Amino acid sequence: MRARHEIGRAAALSGLSLLWGSVFLWIKISGYGFSPVEMVFVRLVLGAAMLMATGLSRGQRPPRDRKLLGHMALAALLGNAVP
């Protein structure tokens, strides 16, 4: 049973790595028709959509607490926009 769990984790990590690193391939395919900022925006929107779909399919709902949303926005800003 443990081996199956480890294989699942390895497959999930491999899939995530493939999706996360594919942005360079998409930049090459787009023929530089999109700016880097547009590519990052699309990547973040697609990632957010996937997270939302996964959460909703598991019966989770997005947070509604303004304080928590403010903390999440600050973390997103510091983790994505500032660097």
N, C-alpha and C positions, 0 to 999 in steps of 0.2 A: 504494500500500500504506500509506503514511503517513497519507493522508487517512482511510482506513478505521479505522486505529488511533485517530486523534483523535476520530472520530465515536463509537467505542466508549467512549472515556474520557468524552466529554461525556454520553453516554447513561447511563453508570454514575453519574456525578456528579449528573445530574438525578434519577435514580431514588433515590439516597441522600438527596438533599435533600428529595424528596417524602415519603419514608418518615420521615425524621428530623423534619420539620416537621409531620407529620400528627398529632402528639400533641395539638396544640391543637384540631384538628377532633374527635378522639376525646373530648377533655374536654367539648367542646360537645355532642356526640351523647349522651354518657353522662348528661347532665342533672345534672352535678355529683354523680352518685351514688357516685363514687369520689374519694378524697382525692388530692391531688397526689402524695403519697408512694406510694400504690398505683399511680398511673399511671406514675410513674418506675420502680417495681419491675417492672411488666409490660413496659414498654419495654426495660428492661435484660435481662430474661429472654428476651424474643423476639429481641433482638439477639444475645445469647449463643448461643441455639439456632441462629440462622442462621449465625453464625460457625462453630459446631461442625459443622453439616451441611455447610457449604462445605469446611471443612478435611478432614473425613472422606471426602467425595466425591472429593477430590484425593489421597487416600492418606496424609494427614498424621495424626499422632496427637497427643493432648494431652501436654504435658510432664509428667514424673513427678518431676523433681528438686525436692526440698523447698525448696532455696534459691531457685531460680527462681520457684516458686509463691509463696513469701513475698514476693519482689520484686514479682511481678505483683499480689498482694493489696494491698500497700502502695500501688502506683501506682493501683490501682482505688479504694482508699479516698481517697487524696488528690485524684484526678481526678473522683470522682463524689459521694462522701458528704460530704466536708469543705466544699466550696464551697457 
